[in-house]
Amino acid sequence: SIARYENISFVLISPPELVVPDYIKDEVLKKSDIPFREVLNIEDAIADLDILYMPRVQKERFFNEADYILLKDTYILTLDKLANAKPDMKILHPLPRVNEIAQEVDSDPRAVYFDQVEYGKFVREALIMTLLGLSA
């Protein structure tokens, strides 16, 4: 569990329509004494982050499409939004990207999501080899 790590804290960034449910905050964060805060905009937290995990705004989480359309472009990561970020912050993303990270960010040295995908491939390969009883 993430609670095994020392000196961690979370900044939960989301619109009110997509806040992390209380039961998760209670059972995972509060129960493990992990400090967290909630903000509405990336810009409100970017200067404090060591890691930015950047998922997409998920259309299927909204009750109606109008709310999704109003919010989907609010959470697009651009170089302008990274202006106050730490120079060694890492940007993670599960890929594939829909529209949540501008392509201009790909060349920023903090963008490590392509490496993240490659490392995940190696882990899956190792797991498959282990399950099949194969050695490298």
N, C-alpha and C positions, 0 to 999 in steps of 0.2 A: 504494500500500500504506500501511497505517497506520504503518509503520515510518518513513515520511518526516516525521512530526510529531515535534517535540522535546518533551521533558519529559512524556512520557506513561507511564502504568503501568496495569496491569489488576489488578482484584480479581475473581477467578473464584469465584462463589458457587453452590454446588451440593451436593446430597447425594452421598455416596460412589458411589452407583449411577449418577450422571450426570456424573462429573468429565470435564473436557475431556481427550480422549485425549492420551497422551504425544507422539505424532507431531506433533500440532498445536502443542503447547507447544514441542517441540524445533525444528520447522521454521519456525514463525512467530515465536514470542516469544523463545526463547533465541537463535536464529540472528540475529535482528535486535537483540539486546541490549535487549529491552523488559522492564523489570522487572514481575514479577507475583507475586501471592500468592493462595493458595486458602483459602477459609473455608467453613464449613458453613451459616452463618446470615446473613441480611441484617443483623441487628442487630450482628454482629461487624465489619461494614465500613461501615455507613451513614454514620458521622460523617466518614469520609475521602473519600467519593465526590463528584465534581463532576457525574457523569452516572450514572444508574442505568438500564440497559437491562433492561427487565423482561419477558422472554418467559414463556410459560406452561410449567408442568411437563408435558412431552409424554408422554402415555399410551403412545404407540407406541414409546418408548425403553426401556420396561420389559419384562423377560422374563415377568413375571407380574403380573396385575392387583392382587394383594394388596399388593405393594410400592408400586405406584402409589397405591393408596387410603391407605396409611399416610403417604405423603409429600406428596400433592398440596396439602393445606391448610397445610402448613408454610411454604410460600413465597408466601403471600398478603400483598400489601403493604397495610398499613392506616395510618391516621394515627398510631396508637401507635408503629408501627415507624419512622415518619418523625420522631419527637420529637427525636432527636439528629442529624438530617441538617442539612447546611448550608442556610441560607436561600435560597441561589442555585443549589442543586443542580437539575438537570433530570431529570425522569422520562420515559423514552421507552418505547414499546411498539409492536409492529407492528400491533396490532389485527387482527381482533376479539378482544376480551377474553373469556375463558371464566369464570374465577373468580379470577385471579391478582392483580387489583387491586380492592380494595374501592371501591364507587361513591363513598364519602365522600372518596376521594382526588381525584376529578375536579375538585373545587372548589379544591384546593390550587394556589397559583400555580406550584409546581414541576412540576405535571403538564402536560406539553406534547405529549402523544401525539395529541391531536386536531389540534393545529397540524401535527404531524409528518405525519399522514395527508393533511391539506389540501395541504401543500407537495409531498408525493409525487404528488398528483393533478396539480399544475401542471407538475411535471417530466415526467410521462408525457404530458400534453397537448403540451408543447413538443417532446418526442421524436417523437410521432406527426405533428405538423405538419411537423417537419423532414424526416421520412421521406417524407411526401407532397409535399414541395416547396412547402408553403403558407407564407404570411407572416401575421403578426398584423394 
